[in-house]
Each structure stands twice: as structure tokens, then as C-alpha cells.
Amino acid sequence: MSRLRTALRVAASAAVLTGAVLSAPQAVAAEQATASASAAGVCGTGYTLRKAIPLPVGTDPSQRLATLFAYENGGKGCAILDNNVGKAQYMYLQVCKVDGTACDSDSGNFSEYAGPVYVSSFACAPVTAKMGSSSGSLYINYKSSYLFPCG
């Protein structure tokens, strides 16, 4: 298992609390500083974990198929869709500005993660995350009006 993959798994385990969206990212990141920093390194230097969402939504964290990570750095956002299945899957990740413009996306068959994808103004950024055996056979089709905190 790659060092990055291990770091993402440790960060996911630390960041996902009882199947809910991360409620205290700074506290969790402080407890797992090395793992969080390594996972954030995928986005580049200076990114801080803001949210981790187990997917599909409502799944027990130990049974999740993917984890959507959101990082921020000085008003810029970065997202990674981590593949928790253990084999290559079709993955699609898109983040846009709040008005739906200036979208960044990544898609393909990935064994580790899709992304990183970036948004220059992350407040209320809409996100789409998909995963399945193919683009026509999805078991995750997550959309949210915001990935990062609004305001």
C-alpha cells in the first residue's frame, strides 16, 4: 500500500465520526497531524482538512465505499474522492464556484483516488462525486450544494 494511500486511510478513519460529516476538523487534524498533513499534501502545501464525508451518505464509517475530503488554503479549496473499495473503479469528482462556474473535475478508473480538484473561491462550492464499476453503473452518485462552509 502506498504511503499516500495509508495516510488517506488513517485520515479518513480519524476524520469520520459515527457516520456523520466531520464536525470538528481542527481537533481531529490535530490528533492525527502527520496523516492529515500527508493526505493534504495531495492538494499541495498549506492545505488544511475541513471536512470528510463517508460515501454513500448514511453508511457506517467502517463500511464506506469512498470518502470525500475537502481541504482549504487561504480562500482556495481542494477536494479528493478516496476509493475505499481496494480495486480500480470509475470515479468522477467535480467542484465549482458557488454560481456553478469555473468548475474543475477529474474522472477515470482509479484504484486510489480521484482528484485533486480545485476551486478558487471555496465558500458554498457545489460538488458532485460519483463512483461505480462504470460510468453507467454507479453505486455512489453524491451531489451537494456546498462542500465547504458558506460564509
C-alpha positions in Angstrom: 0.0 0.0 0.0 1.5 3.4 -0.9 2.4 5.9 1.8 -0.2 8.3 0.4 -2.9 5.6 0.5 -2.0 4.7 4.1 -2.2 8.4 5.0 -5.5 8.8 3.4 -6.9 5.8 5.1 -5.6 7.0 8.5 -7.0 10.5 7.9 -10.4 9.0 6.8 -10.6 6.8 9.9 -9.7 9.8 12.1 -11.9 12.3 10.4 -15.1 10.3 10.0 -17.2 10.4 13.2 -20.1 7.9 13.6 -21.1 8.2 10.0 -21.6 11.9 10.2 -19.9 14.7 8.4 -16.8 15.9 10.3 -17.9 18.2 13.0 -14.5 19.3 14.5 -11.9 19.1 11.7 -9.2 21.0 13.5 -9.4 18.8 16.6 -9.2 15.6 14.5 -6.5 17.0 12.3 -4.5 18.0 15.5 -4.8 14.4 16.8 -3.6 12.9 13.5 -1.3 15.7 12.3 1.1 13.5 10.3 -1.7 11.6 8.5 -3.7 14.7 7.8 -0.7 16.6 6.5 0.3 13.7 4.2 -3.2 13.4 2.8 -3.4 17.2 2.4 -0.1 17.0 0.5 -2.0 15.6 -2.5 -3.5 19.1 -2.8 -0.2 20.9 -2.3 1.4 22.6 0.7 -0.6 24.6 3.2 -4.0 22.9 2.8 -6.0 22.1 6.0 -8.6 19.4 6.4 -12.1 21.0 6.6 -14.5 18.0 6.0 -14.6 14.3 5.4 -17.8 12.7 4.2 -18.2 8.9 4.1 -20.0 7.7 1.0 -22.6 6.6 0.3 -24.1 9.0 2.8 -25.6 7.3 5.8 -23.1 4.4 5.6 -21.3 3.3 8.8 -17.8 4.7 8.5 -16.3 1.3 8.7 -18.4 0.2 5.7 -17.9 3.2 3.5 -17.0 2.7 -0.2 -15.4 6.2 -0.7 -14.5 9.2 1.4 -14.9 12.8 0.1 -12.2 15.0 1.6 -12.3 18.8 1.5 -9.2 20.9 2.2 -8.8 24.7 2.2 -5.9 27.1 1.9 -6.4 30.8 2.2 -9.8 31.0 0.4 -9.0 28.2 -2.1 -10.5 24.8 -1.9 -9.3 21.3 -2.9 -11.2 18.0 -2.9 -10.2 14.4 -3.2 -12.5 11.4 -3.6 -10.8 8.5 -1.9 -11.5 5.0 -3.2 -12.1 2.7 -0.2 -13.0 -0.4 -2.3 -9.5 -1.6 -2.9 -9.6 -2.0 -6.6 -9.9 0.3 -9.6 -13.4 1.9 -10.1 -14.8 4.5 -12.3 -14.7 7.8 -10.3 -15.8 11.3 -11.1 -15.3 14.4 -8.9 -16.3 18.0 -9.7 -16.2 21.2 -7.6 -17.4 24.5 -8.9 -17.7 28.1 -7.6 -21.0 28.9 -5.9 -22.6 30.1 -9.1 -21.8 26.8 -10.9 -19.0 28.3 -13.0 -15.2 27.7 -13.0 -15.6 24.0 -12.4 -12.6 21.6 -12.0 -13.1 17.9 -12.4 -11.3 14.6 -12.6 -12.6 11.3 -13.9 -11.4 7.9 -14.9 -10.7 4.5 -13.5 -8.7 4.9 -10.3 -7.6 2.5 -7.6 -6.7 5.1 -5.0 -8.5 8.5 -5.5 -9.9 11.0 -8.0 -8.6 14.5 -7.8 -7.3 16.7 -6.5 -9.8 19.2 -7.9 -9.6 22.8 -7.0 -11.9 25.8 -6.7 -10.5 29.3 -6.4 -13.4 30.6 -4.2 -14.5 27.7 -2.0 -17.4 29.2 0.0 -20.5 27.2 -0.7 -18.8 25.3 -3.6 -21.2 22.7 -5.2 -19.7 19.2 -5.5 -20.5 16.1 -7.5 -18.9 12.7 -6.6 -19.6 9.5 -8.4 -18.2 6.0 -8.2 -19.1 2.7 -9.7 -17.9 -0.2 -11.8 -18.5 2.0 -14.8 -20.0 5.4 -15.6 -23.3 3.7 -16.3 -23.3 1.5 -13.2 -22.9 3.8 -10.2 -23.3 2.9 -6.5 -22.3 6.5 -5.4 -23.9 9.5 -7.0 -23.5 12.3 -4.4 -24.4 15.9 -5.1 -24.4 18.7 -2.6 -25.0 22.4 -2.9 -21.9 23.0 -0.9 -18.7 21.1 0.0 -17.1 23.9 2.0 -18.7 26.1 4.7 -20.8 29.0 3.5 -19.8 32.5 4.6 
